[in-house]
Amino acid sequence: MNSIQKENMKHTPFRLVILLQDLEFGGTQRYAINLLKHLDRRLFSPELWILRGGIDMLPLARETGVRIAWLSGSKWISPWALIHLFLRLVWSRPQILYTLTVVPNIWGRLFGRIVGIPAIVSGWRNRVANQYESILWPLSNRIICNSRALKEFIIRKYSIDPKRIDVVPNGIDVGYFFPDHTQRKKEPTVLYAGRLVEQKDPLNLLEAFRLTLKRVPSARLKIVGDGHLKNAIEQFIRSHSLGSSVSLLAGISDIRPMLRQAWVFALPSAYEGSPNVIIEAMATGLPVVATRVDGVPELVEEGKTGILVKAGDPQRLADALISLLTNETLRRSMGFKARERVLAHHVMDNMIQKTEQVLLDTIQDINA
């Protein structure tokens, strides 16, 4: 514990609100829940505020023991939800407001400044976010990114003061995510877990897997997730007669059984921040095939813990899958080194401590 933390120990814990759009399955939602679960209660008294419905991860959120405030139960973010947010900020006046996801980053910052919230910290976890950053970034005392690439991107695009941006790499519970080779499927199995949206490009993976089957006919692909591309994925599976080789499964809160059954984890995103699910797969001892975009190369060490390919290139993606599915020695070596890398760079305690330090530094700067 450093001197700032020791000084803050003498005072009442800072009232912290984490503002999220929803509790649907997603890496940002999981990050927020992990923070709420592990933040030092001697330093922070946290709450979670939700702008709209979406309860996939509500059971996990409740396990944190923090107060959860629903500003609206609607499927969409209604005007009432925004009015409720403004009024709640007026009534509660937290000392720190941490906004995550696009709509909270817009309205949380605007209302927070109007109301006079002392410290506003904003999260940037994706480089494609229409949240008027060129106008609104001055409203944030600090911005937290989960990768160096993302920090460099928003500095270039929005001319943000670099001193206001902190990089806090994602971290996971390595005691929760660990290998269990006894659960591995006999069939060569590729796993995708994520939202079924254009950003993640699951249709590119399907095309790559179709090509993979020509070399590895016994291969299987499991797609786990929800999103508006579900119908297009189902149509692709039908039109290419892949029903016996591809399984499309709804999103789940505990992905560990799927990870432990797989041989390889694949994430073909068109763009990314720093995906939690890659770290979870690596911690489970899986080699990763992913696209060389944004913060992904900071997670996957090319040729050592996985294979990186150009986005939107199904043939290269297929080649990478084939090389791992047909080479057990390479697969095991990469999986072992993948977990070692997570243990060295992405453990939960480091992420929590660095986030706490940013929040405390923000308060310290205000009081200086």
C-alpha positions in Angstrom: 0.0 0.0 0.0 1.5 3.4 -1.0 1.4 6.7 0.8 -1.7 7.9 -0.9 -3.7 4.8 0.0 -2.4 5.1 3.6 -3.6 8.7 3.8 -7.0 7.7 2.4 -7.3 5.0 5.0 -7.8 7.7 7.6 -11.0 8.9 5.9 -14.4 7.5 5.2 -14.3 5.4 2.0 -14.9 7.3 -1.2 -18.4 6.9 -2.6 -18.0 5.5 -6.1 -20.6 4.9 -8.7 -19.9 2.7 -11.7 -22.4 3.6 -14.5 -23.1 0.9 -17.1 -25.5 0.7 -20.0 -26.8 -2.8 -19.3 -25.8 -6.2 -17.8 -25.9 -8.2 -21.0 -23.0 -10.6 -21.7 -19.9 -8.6 -22.5 -16.3 -8.0 -21.6 -16.9 -4.5 -20.2 -19.7 -5.8 -18.0 -17.5 -8.5 -16.7 -14.7 -6.0 -16.0 -17.2 -3.8 -14.0 -18.4 -6.8 -12.0 -14.8 -7.8 -11.2 -14.1 -4.3 -10.0 -17.1 -4.2 -7.8 -16.3 -7.6 -6.3 -12.6 -6.8 -5.5 -12.3 -3.1 -4.8 -10.9 -2.4 -1.3 -13.9 -1.5 0.8 -11.7 0.5 3.1 -11.0 2.9 0.3 -14.2 2.8 -1.8 -17.9 2.4 -1.1 -19.2 1.3 -4.6 -22.6 1.2 -6.3 -23.6 -0.1 -9.7 -26.1 2.0 -11.7 -27.7 0.5 -14.9 -29.3 2.6 -17.6 -31.6 0.0 -19.2 -32.7 -3.7 -19.1 -30.5 -6.6 -19.9 -29.9 -9.0 -17.1 -27.6 -11.8 -18.4 -25.0 -11.0 -15.8 -27.3 -9.9 -13.0 -26.6 -13.0 -10.8 -22.8 -12.3 -11.0 -23.5 -8.6 -10.2 -25.5 -9.6 -7.2 -22.7 -11.7 -5.9 -20.6 -8.6 -5.5 -22.8 -7.5 -2.6 -23.0 -3.9 -3.8 -26.2 -1.9 -4.3 -27.6 -2.1 -7.8 -29.8 0.7 -9.1 -31.9 0.2 -12.2 -32.6 3.5 -13.9 -34.9 1.9 -16.4 -36.1 -1.7 -17.1 -36.8 -0.8 -20.7 -35.1 -2.6 -23.6 -33.9 0.8 -24.9 -32.4 3.8 -23.0 -35.5 6.0 -22.6 -35.7 9.7 -21.8 -37.0 8.6 -18.4 -33.7 6.7 -17.7 -31.7 9.8 -18.5 -33.9 11.9 -16.3 -33.6 9.3 -13.5 -29.8 9.4 -13.9 -29.7 13.2 -13.6 -32.0 13.2 -10.5 -30.1 10.3 -8.9 -26.8 12.2 -9.4 -28.3 15.2 -7.7 -29.6 13.2 -4.8 -26.6 10.9 -4.3 -23.7 13.1 -5.4 -21.0 10.3 -5.4 -17.4 11.5 -5.0 -16.3 9.5 -8.0 -18.3 8.6 -11.1 -16.8 5.9 -13.4 -18.6 5.7 -16.7 -18.3 2.6 -18.9 -19.8 2.0 -22.4 -20.9 4.6 -24.9 -24.2 6.1 -23.5 -22.9 6.3 -19.9 -19.8 8.0 -21.3 -21.9 10.6 -23.0 -24.6 11.4 -20.5 -22.7 10.4 -17.3 -20.1 13.0 -18.1 -22.5 15.7 -19.1 -24.8 15.3 -16.1 -21.9 14.7 -13.8 -20.3 18.0 -14.6 -23.7 19.9 -14.4 -24.3 18.4 -11.0 -20.8 19.0 -9.8 -19.4 15.5 -9.3 -15.8 16.0 -8.1 -14.1 13.2 -10.0 -15.3 11.7 -13.3 -13.3 8.8 -14.8 -14.3 7.3 -18.2 -13.5 3.9 -19.6 -12.4 3.4 -23.2 -12.4 -0.2 -24.2 -13.1 -0.1 -27.9 -11.8 2.2 -30.6 -15.2 2.4 -32.4 -17.5 4.3 -30.1 -19.7 7.2 -31.2 -19.5 9.1 -27.9 -18.5 12.6 -29.1 -15.1 12.2 -27.6 -13.6 15.2 -29.4 -16.1 17.4 -27.5 -16.5 15.4 -24.3 -13.1 14.2 -23.3 -12.3 17.4 -21.3 -15.2 16.5 -19.0 -13.2 13.4 -17.8 -10.6 13.9 -15.1 -9.1 10.6 -16.2 -9.6 8.1 -19.0 -8.8 4.4 -18.5 -7.9 2.3 -21.6 -7.2 -1.4 -21.5 -4.4 -1.4 -24.1 -1.5 0.8 -25.2 -2.8 0.6 -28.8 -6.1 2.1 -27.7 -4.5 4.9 -25.8 -2.3 5.8 -28.9 -5.4 5.7 -31.1 -7.5 8.1 -29.1 -4.6 10.5 -28.6 -4.1 10.6 -32.4 -7.8 10.9 -33.3 -9.1 13.2 -30.6 -5.9 15.1 -29.5 -6.5 14.1 -25.9 -3.9 15.1 -23.3 -1.9 11.9 -22.7 -1.5 12.8 -19.1 -5.2 12.2 -18.6 -5.1 8.6 -20.0 -4.0 5.6 -18.0 -3.5 2.1 -19.4 -4.8 -0.7 -17.1 -4.5 -4.1 -18.8 -7.4 -6.5 -18.3 -6.9 -9.1 -15.6 -8.8 -12.3 -14.7 -9.0 -14.7 -11.8 -6.4 -17.3 -12.7 -7.8 -19.6 -10.0 -11.2 -19.5 -11.7 -9.8 -20.0 -15.2 -7.4 -22.9 -15.3 -6.7 -25.8 -17.6 -8.3 -29.2 -17.3 -7.2 -31.4 -20.1 -9.4 -34.3 -19.0 -12.4 -32.4 -20.4 -10.9 -31.9 -23.9 -13.2 -33.2 -26.7 -11.9 -36.1 -28.8 -12.9 -34.2 -32.0 -10.6 -31.3 -33.0 -12.7 -28.4 -31.6 -12.5 -24.7 -32.3 -14.4 -22.3 -29.9 -15.6 -18.8 -30.5 -17.3 -16.9 -27.7 -18.5 -13.4 -28.1 -21.2 -11.1 -29.4 -22.7 -12.0 -32.8 -22.0 -8.6 -34.3 -20.0 -7.2 -37.2 -17.2 -6.1 -35.0 -16.4 -9.7 -34.0 -16.9 -10.9 -37.6 -18.2 -14.5 -36.9 -19.2 -14.9 -40.5 -15.5 -14.7 -41.5 -14.8 -17.4 -39.0 -17.5 -19.6 -40.5 -16.0 -19.2 -44.0 -12.6 -20.0 -42.6 -13.9 -23.1 -40.8 -15.6 -24.2 -44.0 -12.2 -24.1 -45.6 -10.7 -25.9 -42.6 -13.0 -28.8 -43.0 -11.4 -29.6 -46.3 -8.2 -30.5 -44.5 -9.6 -31.5 -41.1 -13.0 -33.2 -41.8 -13.5 -34.2 -38.2 -13.2 -30.7 -36.9 -16.0 -29.0 -34.9 -16.8 -25.4 -34.4 -18.7 -24.1 -31.4 -20.1 -20.5 -31.6 -21.2 -19.2 -28.2 -23.0 -15.8 -28.1 -26.0 -13.6 -28.8 -26.5 -10.8 -31.3 -28.3 -9.6 -34.4 -26.1 -11.7 -36.7 -27.6 -14.9 -35.4 -30.0 -15.4 -38.3 -27.2 -14.8 -40.8 -25.1 -17.3 -39.1 -27.9 -19.9 -39.1 -28.4 -19.2 -42.8 -24.7 -19.7 -43.5 -24.7 -23.0 -41.6 -27.8 -24.3 -43.6 -26.6 -23.1 -47.0 -23.2 -24.8 -46.6 -24.6 -27.9 -44.9 -22.5 -27.4 -41.8 -25.1 -28.5 -39.3 -23.2 -31.6 -38.3 -19.9 -29.7 -37.8 -21.0 -26.3 -36.3 -22.9 -25.7 -33.1 -24.5 -22.3 -32.4 -25.2 -21.8 -28.7 -26.6 -18.9 -26.6 -24.3 -16.8 -24.5 -23.6 -18.2 -21.0 -22.3 -16.7 -17.8 -19.7 -19.4 -17.2 -17.7 -20.2 -20.3 -15.1 -22.4 -18.6 -16.6 -25.8 -19.6 -16.6 -24.7 -23.2 -13.0 -23.5 -23.0 -11.8 -26.7 -21.4 -13.5 -28.8 -24.1 -11.8 -26.8 -27.0 -8.5 -27.4 -28.7 -8.2 -23.8 -30.1 -9.8 -20.5 -29.4 -10.6 -18.2 -32.3 -11.6 -14.5 -32.4 -11.7 -13.0 -35.9 -12.6 -9.4 -34.9 -12.4 -6.6 -37.4 -11.4 -4.3 -34.5 -10.9 -4.7 -30.8 -9.8 -3.2 -27.5 -8.3 -5.9 -25.3 -10.7 -8.8 -25.2 -11.2 -10.5 -21.8 -12.2 -13.7 -23.5 -8.8 -14.1 -25.1 -7.2 -13.8 -21.7 -9.7 -16.4 -20.3 -8.9 -18.8 -23.1 -5.1 -18.4 -22.6 -5.5 -18.9 -18.9 -7.3 -22.2 -19.6 -4.3 -23.3 -21.6 -5.7 -22.7 -25.1 -3.6 -21.4 -28.1 -5.4 -18.5 -29.7 -6.0 -17.7 -33.4 -7.0 -14.1 -33.7 -6.8 -11.0 -35.9 -3.8 -8.6 -35.7 -5.9 -5.6 -34.7 -5.6 -2.9 -32.0 -4.8 -4.4 -28.5 -4.8 -8.1 -29.5 -1.1 -8.3 -30.2 -0.5 -7.1 -26.7 -2.2 -10.2 -25.5 -1.3 -12.9 -28.0 2.5 -13.3 -28.5 2.8 -14.1 -32.2 4.2 -17.6 -32.8 4.5 -18.4 -29.0 1.0 -18.3 -27.5 -1.0 -18.2 -30.7 -1.2 -17.1 -34.4 -2.3 -13.7 -35.6 -3.7 -13.1 -39.0 -5.0 -10.2 -41.1 -8.6 -9.2 -40.4 -11.1 -10.3 -43.0 -8.9 -13.0 -44.6 -10.7 -16.4 -44.2 -8.0 -18.3 -46.0 -5.2 -17.1 -43.6 -7.5 -17.8 -40.7 -8.2 -21.3 -42.0 -4.5 -21.9 -42.4 -3.8 -21.0 -38.8 -6.6 -23.2 -37.5 -5.4 -26.1 -39.6 -1.8 -25.7 -38.4 -2.9 -25.9 -34.7 -5.6 -28.6 -35.1 -3.1 -30.9 -36.9 0.0 -30.3 -34.7 -0.5 -31.5 -31.1 3.1 -30.5 -30.1 2.6 -26.9 -31.3 -0.8 -26.7 -29.7 0.3 -27.9 -26.3 3.4 -25.7 -26.3 1.4 -22.6 -27.2 -1.3 -23.4 -24.7 1.3 -23.8 -21.9 3.0 -20.5 -22.8 -0.4 -18.8 -23.0 -1.2 -19.5 -19.4 2.3 -18.5 -18.4 1.8 -15.1 -20.1 -1.5 -14.6 -18.3 0.1 -15.3 -15.0 2.9 -12.8 -15.7 0.8 -10.0 -17.1 -3.0 -10.4 -16.6 -3.8 -11.4 -13.0 -6.8 -9.9 -11.3 -5.0 -8.3 -8.4 -2.8 -6.2 -10.7 -5.8 -4.9 -12.6 -7.7 -4.0 -9.4 -4.7 -2.3 -7.8 -3.9 -0.2 -10.9 -7.6 0.8 -11.2 -7.7 1.8 -7.5 -4.6 3.8 -8.0 -6.1 5.8 -10.9 -9.2 6.5 -8.9 -7.2 7.6 -5.9 -4.8 9.7 -8.1 -7.8 11.4 -9.6 -9.1 12.4 -6.1 -5.6 13.5 -5.1 -5.2 15.7 -8.2 -8.6 17.4 -7.4 -7.6 18.0 -3.8 -4.0 19.2 -4.6 
